[in-house]
Amino acid sequence: QVQLQESGPGLVKPSETLSLTCTLSGGFISSYYWNWIRQTAGQGLEWIGRIYSTGSTNYNPSLKSRVSMSVDTSNNQFSLRLTSVTAADTAVYYCARAVPRSTVFGVVHAFDTWGQGTKVTVSS
Amino acid sequence: DIQMTQSPSSLSASVGDRVTITCRTSQTISSFLNWYQLKPGKAPKLLLYAASTLQSGVPSRFSGSGSGTDFTLTITSLQPEDFATYYCQQTYTTPPITFGQGTRLDIK
């Protein structure tokens, strides 16, 4: 059974860098898109970006200038870095796997496995 | 970006009720629409993908329909474990992947 687990500091100071790691168990990081999503208090879900096992990335344009992602296939992990954080970056951060599903109208990517989420607070 | 509008933002229902949640997109997305269930402290759960295909292991009381810009999630005969927050998601145009603002389903 594939499982994902986020890890990293729960408290980050303003202007510093938020760093999180997602560890995969029960499967392999090769193939698939690996995503980061966050949920801010009282707000919905915001997709941060994704990384393929080759290292190719796509980021949300709203965060692109501050986001970077990396993948470590040997350790079955992928990571998120978000620079220059402010209180607005306080959120529950999730990692998730996107799998391709073939349909009559094309290939749909759906997030079939998620971590439980990790709360990150930005505060001095 | 494709904007997603879910309605209602919240609703109250009783065990055994039938509920419908609507998701509307700002432009056509064919059937590239997924639905998720979120509960506090738990990993989010994929319910349906491609608008109407039930994810493996999800009870058949969940169903989805729609294409283009208008989609619905229906839960028949609500069970206690169904009280949660539901989100739609489009993966037609990326980046960015976008989500609806969520529908919170409470016990009446």
Contacts between the chains, C-beta under 8 A, distances in Angstrom:
chain1	res1	chain2	res2	distance
A	4	B	43	7.7
A	35	B	97	7.7
A	39	B	38	7.8
A	43	B	101	7.7
A	44	B	87	6.6
A	44	B	99	5.6
A	44	B	100	6.6
A	44	B	101	4.2
A	44	B	102	4.7
A	45	B	38	8.0
A	45	B	87	5.7
A	45	B	89	7.7
A	45	B	99	4.1
A	45	B	102	7.3
A	46	B	99	7.3
A	47	B	95	7.7
A	47	B	96	5.4
A	47	B	97	4.3
A	47	B	98	6.8
A	47	B	99	6.9
A	49	B	95	7.2
A	50	B	97	7.8
A	58	B	94	6.4
A	58	B	95	4.6
A	59	B	95	6.4
A	60	B	95	5.9
A	60	B	96	4.3
A	61	B	1	7.7
A	61	B	95	6.6
A	61	B	96	6.4
A	62	B	96	7.3
A	94	B	43	7.9
A	94	B	44	6.7
A	96	B	44	7.5
A	98	B	91	7.7
A	101	B	49	5.5
A	101	B	50	6.2
A	101	B	53	7.2
A	103	B	31	6.9
A	103	B	50	4.6
A	103	B	53	7.3
A	105	B	30	5.2
A	105	B	31	5.7
A	105	B	32	8.0
A	105	B	50	7.7
A	106	B	30	7.1
A	106	B	32	7.4
A	108	B	31	7.4
A	108	B	32	5.5
A	108	B	34	7.3
A	108	B	49	5.5
A	108	B	50	4.5
A	108	B	91	6.3
A	109	B	91	4.8
A	110	B	34	4.8
A	110	B	46	5.6
A	110	B	49	3.8
A	110	B	50	7.8
A	110	B	55	7.5
A	110	B	91	7.3
A	111	B	34	7.2
A	111	B	36	7.2
A	111	B	44	7.5
A	111	B	46	6.0
A	111	B	89	7.4
A	112	B	46	5.0
A	112	B	55	6.8
A	113	B	43	7.8
A	114	B	43	4.4
A	114	B	44	4.5
A	114	B	45	7.7
A	115	B	43	6.1
A	116	B	41	6.8
A	116	B	42	6.3
A	116	B	43	4.8
A	117	B	41	7.9
A	117	B	43	7.4
